[in-house]
Amino acid sequence: MEALSRHYGPVVALDRLDLTLRPGELIVLLGPSGCGKTTTLRLLAGLEDADAGQIFVGGKDITRLPASKRDMGMVFQAYSLFPHMTVRQNVAFGLRLRRIGAAQRDKRAMEMLELVDLPTQADRYPHQLSGGQQQRVALARALAIEPQVLLLDEPLSALDAKVRAQLRDEIRRIQLDVGITTLFVTHDQEEALAIADRVGVMRAGHLEQLAPPTEVYSRPATSFVAEFVGLSNRLAGEVRNGEVTVRGRTLPLVDRSTPDGQAVALVRPEAVTLASDSASDSGPLVGTVIAVTFLGAMSRVTVDLGDTSVMAQLTTADASALPAGSRVQLTIRPDPVLVSASSDPAVPAVEEEA
Amino acid sequence: MAAVTALNESAAAASAGRTRGMQAGRRRRLNVFRYVVFTVFGLFFLLPLLAMLRFSLEGAKLGTWSLTAWRQIASYQNTGIPPLLSAIEITLELAVITCAVMLVLLVPTMIWVRLRVPWLARTIEVLCLLPLTIPSIVLVVGLGEIYNRIQHYSLSALMLFWVYVILALPYAYRALAAGLGAIDVTTLSEAARSLGASWFTVIVRVIAPNMRQSILNAVLLTWSLVLGEFTIAYLLLYTNLQVELYSISRNTPNAGVLFSTSFAALLFAFALLMILSYVGRRRRGRG
């Protein structure tokens, strides 16, 4: 996709977006609501028309091609199975449109149902299946026509957490199995990081970063990416010679060419460690625990440092030794950090997960 | 301690028992009320119908029974005018044509508007509801000219189907709109399109089958309307079922055949309704 633009009246949904998918890879578009990720997907599918720009698939320009001729498989968020047809008929629908004979159609439909692990449900109706099963049938239906690209529009958003995690891994397994180029849209960063070959973080119609998940997490390209993906503590500090000094500690920078001056360092909670400290009165890294959030295996501890507050991520066992009110000493692991311009009074000191 | 607990428990049990007793009493009263209301209204509707049925089975002498009136449906001949049977035939044919035209006109249009031009929805709705607001006499005044022309080409009462489609619009529209609103038309059509379906396939093979119930509702309403329509047919000088019944009643008041025909029409509509609910139940039964 090149220089793709789309606007709805005065609202710009996409602004000259360039995105290239390599054959067989799974790209996840991640971003807050309204960032343009679904618009991108729908433009690729042909369900919407671009105002400017072009779309190429396999070298061919398909920008003006209608949706029914684009040879893409699409899975929607919910309610996309045809209620008046059985599962088997749903999966075979695309094949029927292509005038494939009944016997072959049936064989292929059953193959697809085996792929998504639902061969026993072939003669049931969609309303008789659970949400997770319905989405698997939708996936089978999309793959049955052997499309060039698979498009998934937040397919897991309507499912409950456990089913979501299970289905997410299955989708990835199937995608690798079939080897199909896939575009997956979601607002859930855990999903994105778990299954993508590359993650595209979008904001307001722009692609902020397109890179493998580990890179997006540990070497975010912009402060928006750093704050959207995972949690970040914002700590005031000073940049000098490619390092930033935050509350007495010096940390290396992701971007060593950052100009000297005041800045706000973005520190991950897992880089902050706490030690009980009832002895010392004060110091730049001494504070009081004000909240502990239990998350299962890990816990998030919020510490008040007087002029700001900091989140740390600890195992629940360690966190249980530091109840609210205890005095603690912080240590920051010297991981490379990103800085953003310090003059941003509207943004709170501690960013919650978007 | 135990004594106090026991006392509390028995007090709680007593009050619970009293509540249960009160609730049971209330329920009984509600049931009685329901049955009374059901019976009163049931009689209100049924008694006239039963009277009509009895009268249609009346023989030459009061108090006797006879099937003459029912047999006459097929053979009755009003003086100098075509038999009742042809009026029945014409009306049935009219009903079928009107239903067909109405469906072909409304179903694709409503789906199309819903999918592609949603801003037109309000306009279409107002247009479809308009015939309700215009009295039949006024309609006839407007239609008079047009039907003068039509009668140059064809004198058949079947030409009434143009008007009947318009008359049926408000009822059919409402029935179809309800069905359309119950399904996610956008997602279904997008899914079908992405699989390669043309717009025709989307409307006929994907959306319409999911509106089966409301389409049948629309058909029932249209059918009833055509079977019962009198004013416009009469004023435009056509002979349909109701016009024929009217002229029979002018010549032979209280003719048995009037009542047997009306009751037959009622039975017919009832049969359609039964078919409808059977189909509806079958769909739900698949769950």
Chai-1 contact restraints between the chains, C-beta under 6 A:
chainA,res_idxA,chainB,res_idxB,connection_type,confidence,min_distance_angstrom,max_distance_angstrom,comment,restraint_id
A,A45,B,S194,contact,1.0,0.0,6.0,A-B,restraint_1
A,L47,B,E190,contact,1.0,0.0,6.0,A-B,restraint_2
A,A67,B,R193,contact,1.0,0.0,6.0,A-B,restraint_3
A,A67,B,S194,contact,1.0,0.0,6.0,A-B,restraint_4
A,S68,B,R193,contact,1.0,0.0,6.0,A-B,restraint_5
A,S68,B,G196,contact,1.0,0.0,6.0,A-B,restraint_6
A,S68,B,A197,contact,1.0,0.0,6.0,A-B,restraint_7
A,M74,B,S194,contact,1.0,0.0,6.0,A-B,restraint_8
A,F76,B,T187,contact,1.0,0.0,6.0,A-B,restraint_9
A,Y79,B,D184,contact,1.0,0.0,6.0,A-B,restraint_10
A,Y79,B,T187,contact,1.0,0.0,6.0,A-B,restraint_11
A,S80,B,T187,contact,1.0,0.0,6.0,A-B,restraint_12
A,S80,B,A191,contact,1.0,0.0,6.0,A-B,restraint_13
A,F82,B,V206,contact,1.0,0.0,6.0,A-B,restraint_14
A,P83,B,N210,contact,1.0,0.0,6.0,A-B,restraint_15
A,H84,B,P209,contact,1.0,0.0,6.0,A-B,restraint_16
A,H84,B,N210,contact,1.0,0.0,6.0,A-B,restraint_17
A,F93,B,L195,contact,1.0,0.0,6.0,A-B,restraint_18
A,G94,B,L195,contact,1.0,0.0,6.0,A-B,restraint_19
A,G94,B,G196,contact,1.0,0.0,6.0,A-B,restraint_20
A,L97,B,G196,contact,1.0,0.0,6.0,A-B,restraint_21
A,L97,B,A197,contact,1.0,0.0,6.0,A-B,restraint_22
A,Y125,B,R286,contact,1.0,0.0,6.0,A-B,restraint_23
